Amino acid sequence: RSGSPLSPPAAVSQVTVRDALNQALDEELERDERVFLLGEEVAQYDGAYKISRGLWKKYGDKRVIDTPISEMGFAGIAVGAAMAGLRPVCEFMTFNFSMQAIDQVINSAAKTCYMSAGSIPVPIVFRGPNGASAGVAAQHSQCFAAWYGHCPGLKVVSPWSSEDAKGLLKASIRDDNPVVVLESELLYGVPFEMSEQAQSKDFVIPIGKAKIEKQGTHVTLVAHSRPVGHCLEAAAVLSKEGVECEVINLRTIRPMDIETVEASVVKTNHLVTVEGGWPQFGVGAEICARIMEGPAFNYLDAPAVRVTGADVPMPYAKILEDNSIPQVKDIVFAVKKTLNI
Amino acid sequence: SPEERPQFPGASAEFAERLEFIQPQVLAGIPVYRVMDRQGQVIRDSEDPQLPKERVLKLYKTMTLLNTMDRILYESQRQGRISFYMTNYGEEGTHVGSAAALDDADLVFGQYREAGVLLYRGYPLELFMAQCYGNARDPGKGRQMPVHYGCPERHFVTISSPLATQIPQAVGAAYAIKRAHASRAVVCYFGEGAASEGDAHAGFNFAATLECPIVFFCRNNGYAISTPTSEQYRGDGIAARGPGYGLLSIRVDGNDVFAVYNATREARRRAVAENQPFLIEAMTYRDFFPKIAVFSPRIGHHSTSDDSSAYRSVDEVNYWDKQDHPISRLRHYLGHRGWWDEQQERDWRKSSRKMVLEAFEQAEREPKPPPHLLFSDVYLEMPPRLRRQRQELQRHLETYGEHYPLQHFQK
């Protein structure tokens, strides 16, 4: 099966995000013996979402560690190990549970390099599924992009495609700063095309660079993670009506590549941001603020519009859940509103 | 018969047929190991570590120098010269007794009241002061509030304010050290109050499951700000929790430097040799009075943000200061051995106070770190946004510098 940890890379093929992440972990564990993975169920169970499938069998107890149930505990352990020279990859079963460890992530991992005047770097990766899932309700569906993106000292990435997932996870593990990798459970099983180059062992995507997934001239759509796919679907719908959208996949939340968005807005004169998280103090809010502060403001023909998750804790009932996150129709509606058509 | 033994994976034990609850105090509490009595007399000769004279003098001088430095820096905070300070009065024995038992390369994670460990390892007065003043000599670049020392060369991890977060970090570091097959231990200090944090529970638990070369050192000084231990916990202190996690544990007299030394040395040796964690609970008291060169009694509060006369009586404080102080007890030991006398005491008081005052005056005169350091070390490499902001600040100061007190800052 292509993409599984023990088979060689093929030419362009369909690889799921899960397998891409697995490849990334496998390759980085092999490349640097200081790298190790810890978290709940990551070893013998192959990972709660099977992201670490086969890795414990291959690398053993020293490199893949099942921890007791304490996020603050194992996050703290990981931070200490990073301070002492290892390169931990700390998995949160979902980022919702990272709140129990948030002091270790922010007060320790993010701030220590600064507080120690550069003498204690913390080369750690926190990764796990973020944002909406399906039918898991309020305490399992929150998006933390804005929370972590808020903090200096952290880098925050949010992959969409398999290529994003693999390239960004590898870059994050190789980065000497603390990096938060916000995956998406709903994307784990989704296959994407991966080029041969993307399947190679040294394929990394630079942190801090957005990608233009589709070029367009009438409106700029900016999103991260799963909504990127929704934007492309909306773009296809709108294309039939003669509206060409430029779709930007942010890839990195912090440091945000606002220059790519600016260049696009200068071209299209219209901006719609799309995110799964809540509207207040969100990723879209930051994009709009920065666009206003920069040269692209003068090129806007209409106010920027944000499409976000509903400002409620995620409900359980399916019809409510579906309508609590941005759908393709919401993006189409926002585009038409901003273009006044 | 074998089939009658319990088969539960979660515990290995025999069956019991009588309903009986285990008392929190299994005995009359875990006993307190000590070497000297309160008058500095060794009780059992076999327990005297027989440290050579220079070593014991180093212990004594470190404790008293710390005491003097505390006195002066506490005063400087009351006078508004520094923003904050924490004294170590009464707990000096826990610092130097344990520091003397460690190897130089053992990694230390402190809480905030372990300056004596760093002082024992030779951190200069000038740099303690530089950190408290946040001046240009501070290796920490003035980033942190006072007493948040750090020194990579002396293997003392930079102090972090949130309580007990260092506990699981120390375990993670011990795990890294174990992986590297280095003959080093990690020593993790914390107070009895911080031991209530969830991080402490997780750290103890993980140290045992990960089998790490770590010594947990709890300073039980009777108070967490104003909260007495009777309100902090109902079990038998911190030492009694150790067995619950699978940790070898001991309670020691924290005001007896030799008891602290013996326990730390043995725990450290075995932690490294056997890759297993140890827990030492050092009983002490957060004292009121500085011991050296006192003009008038000062209060040993939790920190400069505290006034402990609100929650403890003068009688209680007097007892601890006069009857059971680590510095006095070691002083008596030195006297019994003929290694120290009144004249030496007077001379040392004078010279140590002079050293501290000189470092203090120098620290006052030093400029602050240069403004451009505001932007560095957020990440290991400076991101373009911060670089642009630093350049903007530089241009701004070039044009409008006269309106800023730049003379107080290093160029």
HADDOCK unambig.tbl for C-alpha pairs under 7 A between the chains (distance, minus, plus):
assign (segid A and resid 70 and name CA) (segid B and resid 202 and name CA) 6.36 0.50 0.50
assign (segid A and resid 72 and name CA) (segid B and resid 199 and name CA) 6.18 0.50 0.50
assign (segid A and resid 73 and name CA) (segid B and resid 168 and name CA) 5.70 0.50 0.50
assign (segid A and resid 73 and name CA) (segid B and resid 199 and name CA) 5.80 0.50 0.50
assign (segid A and resid 73 and name CA) (segid B and resid 202 and name CA) 4.66 0.50 0.50
assign (segid A and resid 73 and name CA) (segid B and resid 203 and name CA) 5.98 0.50 0.50
assign (segid A and resid 76 and name CA) (segid B and resid 165 and name CA) 6.75 0.50 0.50
assign (segid A and resid 76 and name CA) (segid B and resid 168 and name CA) 4.78 0.50 0.50
assign (segid A and resid 76 and name CA) (segid B and resid 169 and name CA) 4.77 0.50 0.50
assign (segid A and resid 77 and name CA) (segid B and resid 168 and name CA) 4.72 0.50 0.50
assign (segid A and resid 77 and name CA) (segid B and resid 169 and name CA) 4.58 0.50 0.50
assign (segid A and resid 77 and name CA) (segid B and resid 171 and name CA) 5.80 0.50 0.50
assign (segid A and resid 77 and name CA) (segid B and resid 172 and name CA) 3.88 0.50 0.50
assign (segid A and resid 78 and name CA) (segid B and resid 169 and name CA) 6.94 0.50 0.50
assign (segid A and resid 78 and name CA) (segid B and resid 172 and name CA) 5.74 0.50 0.50
assign (segid A and resid 79 and name CA) (segid B and resid 169 and name CA) 5.77 0.50 0.50
assign (segid A and resid 79 and name CA) (segid B and resid 172 and name CA) 6.98 0.50 0.50
assign (segid A and resid 80 and name CA) (segid B and resid 169 and name CA) 3.59 0.50 0.50
assign (segid A and resid 80 and name CA) (segid B and resid 170 and name CA) 5.68 0.50 0.50
assign (segid A and resid 80 and name CA) (segid B and resid 171 and name CA) 6.90 0.50 0.50
assign (segid A and resid 80 and name CA) (segid B and resid 172 and name CA) 4.53 0.50 0.50
assign (segid A and resid 80 and name CA) (segid B and resid 173 and name CA) 4.72 0.50 0.50
assign (segid A and resid 81 and name CA) (segid B and resid 169 and name CA) 6.82 0.50 0.50
assign (segid A and resid 81 and name CA) (segid B and resid 172 and name CA) 4.24 0.50 0.50
assign (segid A and resid 81 and name CA) (segid B and resid 173 and name CA) 4.29 0.50 0.50
assign (segid A and resid 81 and name CA) (segid B and resid 175 and name CA) 6.73 0.50 0.50
assign (segid A and resid 81 and name CA) (segid B and resid 176 and name CA) 5.41 0.50 0.50
assign (segid A and resid 83 and name CA) (segid B and resid 173 and name CA) 6.88 0.50 0.50
assign (segid A and resid 84 and name CA) (segid B and resid 173 and name CA) 5.09 0.50 0.50
assign (segid A and resid 84 and name CA) (segid B and resid 176 and name CA) 6.22 0.50 0.50
assign (segid A and resid 85 and name CA) (segid B and resid 176 and name CA) 6.93 0.50 0.50
assign (segid A and resid 86 and name CA) (segid B and resid 176 and name CA) 6.16 0.50 0.50
assign (segid A and resid 104 and name CA) (segid B and resid 165 and name CA) 6.90 0.50 0.50
assign (segid A and resid 113 and name CA) (segid B and resid 377 and name CA) 5.80 0.50 0.50
assign (segid A and resid 113 and name CA) (segid B and resid 378 and name CA) 6.39 0.50 0.50
assign (segid A and resid 113 and name CA) (segid B and resid 379 and name CA) 6.80 0.50 0.50
assign (segid A and resid 114 and name CA) (segid B and resid 377 and name CA) 4.65 0.50 0.50
assign (segid A and resid 114 and name CA) (segid B and resid 378 and name CA) 4.90 0.50 0.50
assign (segid A and resid 115 and name CA) (segid B and resid 143 and name CA) 5.44 0.50 0.50
assign (segid A and resid 115 and name CA) (segid B and resid 144 and name CA) 6.13 0.50 0.50
assign (segid A and resid 116 and name CA) (segid B and resid 140 and name CA) 5.55 0.50 0.50
assign (segid A and resid 116 and name CA) (segid B and resid 158 and name CA) 6.19 0.50 0.50
assign (segid A and resid 117 and name CA) (segid B and resid 140 and name CA) 4.94 0.50 0.50
assign (segid A and resid 117 and name CA) (segid B and resid 141 and name CA) 5.87 0.50 0.50
assign (segid A and resid 117 and name CA) (segid B and resid 377 and name CA) 6.00 0.50 0.50
assign (segid A and resid 118 and name CA) (segid B and resid 377 and name CA) 5.11 0.50 0.50
assign (segid A and resid 118 and name CA) (segid B and resid 380 and name CA) 6.84 0.50 0.50
assign (segid A and resid 152 and name CA) (segid B and resid 378 and name CA) 6.54 0.50 0.50
assign (segid A and resid 153 and name CA) (segid B and resid 378 and name CA) 4.96 0.50 0.50
assign (segid A and resid 153 and name CA) (segid B and resid 379 and name CA) 5.53 0.50 0.50
assign (segid A and resid 177 and name CA) (segid B and resid 379 and name CA) 6.22 0.50 0.50
assign (segid A and resid 177 and name CA) (segid B and resid 380 and name CA) 6.53 0.50 0.50
